[in-house]
Amino acid sequence: MSEKLPRVEGQELVRALERASFVQVRQKGSHVHLRRNEDRRRITVPVHKGKTLPPGTLKGILRDADIEVEELRRLL
């Protein structure tokens, strides 16, 4: 059985990704762009105040960042 995704807002996810060595490179509107220098991965996170990320969006971001659900829970 797959592990259930946590419900997080965009800003919480940005902070967790920063703990995972991603750095914010820019923001355009409500989208924050992050990059990890060691492997040049780029991630875009929508940040809408007070709204949690839809599960499909969160799953896609985690896949692109190469981060497992357990690791995300630890980073939060």
N, C-alpha and C positions, 0 to 999 in steps of 0.2 A: 504494500500500500504506500502510495507516495505521501510525503510529508506536506501538511497544509501550509500554504503561504501566509505569512503574517500580514495584517492590514496596516499599511504605513502610508503616511503622506509623503509627497515629493521631497520636501525639505528634510525629513527624517532619513530618507534614502540617500540624499546627497551627502549628509553627514556620515552615514555608514560607509558610503563609497570612498569618502575622503580618508576614513580610517583604514581602508583597504588600498591605500597608496594612489588613489585617483586625485587629481588636482583640477580645480575649476579653471577652465581656460577662457570662458566667456559666458554671457547670458544674453539671450535675445528674447524679449518679452517674458513669457512665463516658462521658457525652456532653458535649462542649465546644461552647458556642455562641459564634460569632464574628460580628462585624458590620463592614462597611466603611462609614465615614461618608460618603464622597464620593457613593456611589450607593445607600446604605441596604441593600445586599445582606446577607442573613443566611444563615449556613451552620452546620450541625450536623455535628460530626465525632465518631464513636465512637472512644474511646481505651481499648483493651484491651491492657494491658502484655504485650509479647512476641508479639503477633499482628499480622500484616500485614493491611491492608485488602483485602477482596475486590475484584477488578478492576471489577466492576459498581458497587460502592459508591464507589470512587475516581473512576470516570468520571462518576458522577452529581454528586459533590461538585465536581469540576472544571467541569462544565457549569453548575452553579448559581453558582459563583464567577466564571464567564466567564474561565477560565484555560486556555490551551492546554498540551499535554503538554510542548512544548519549554520553555515558561516555567516549568513546575513543575520540570523538570530543573535549570534555572538557579537557581531559588530554593532547591533542596535543597542 
